[in-house]
Amino acid sequence: MNIQLFIIICCIQIVGLQLTLLRKKYRNLPNGILNIILTGTICHYGYYYLLYSGIIHRGTLGEFLINPTVLYR
């Protein structure tokens, strides 16, 4: 299994969890905060999908904006 497929499978699982958390039964503050964290995780996975697919490259402005540790290299 290549890394891009693994990232897509992880994103599908996270979206499924988010859809479960959006049901009226589970709407409360802690689950809302978890939903925000999971949205950030999907953005993180999306960035690495683009990186491993070769669409963006290391050292570009996209990496600088998403990964602030580049400032300290």
C-alpha positions in Angstrom: 0.0 0.0 0.0 1.4 3.3 -1.0 1.4 6.4 1.3 -1.2 8.3 -0.8 -3.8 5.5 -0.5 -3.1 5.3 3.3 -3.7 9.1 3.6 -7.0 8.9 1.7 -8.2 6.0 3.9 -7.3 8.0 7.1 -9.2 11.0 5.7 -12.3 8.9 4.9 -12.3 7.5 8.5 -12.0 11.0 10.0 -14.9 12.3 7.8 -17.0 9.4 9.0 -16.3 10.3 12.6 -17.1 13.9 11.9 -20.4 13.0 10.3 -21.2 11.0 13.4 -20.3 13.9 15.7 -22.6 16.2 13.7 -25.7 14.2 14.6 -28.0 16.0 17.0 -27.5 13.4 19.7 -23.8 14.2 19.9 -23.8 18.0 19.5 -22.1 19.5 22.6 -19.1 21.6 23.2 -16.4 18.9 23.7 -17.5 17.2 20.5 -17.5 20.5 18.7 -13.9 21.1 19.7 -13.0 17.6 18.6 -14.6 18.3 15.2 -12.4 21.4 14.9 -9.3 19.4 15.7 -10.3 16.7 13.2 -10.8 19.3 10.5 -7.2 20.5 11.2 -6.0 16.9 10.9 -7.7 16.6 7.5 -5.9 19.7 6.4 -2.6 18.3 7.6 -3.2 15.0 5.8 -4.2 17.0 2.7 -0.9 18.8 2.8 1.1 15.6 3.1 -1.0 14.0 0.3 0.0 16.9 -2.0 3.6 16.6 -0.8 3.9 12.9 -1.4 2.1 13.1 -4.8 4.7 15.6 -6.0 2.2 18.4 -6.5 4.1 20.7 -4.1 7.7 20.3 -3.2 9.7 20.9 0.0 11.1 24.4 0.3 8.1 26.0 -1.4 6.0 28.8 0.1 3.2 26.2 0.9 5.5 24.3 3.2 6.6 27.5 4.8 3.0 28.5 5.5 1.9 25.1 6.9 5.0 24.0 8.7 6.3 26.8 11.0 9.3 24.8 12.0 10.9 25.8 8.7 11.7 29.1 10.4 14.1 27.4 12.8 16.2 25.4 10.3 
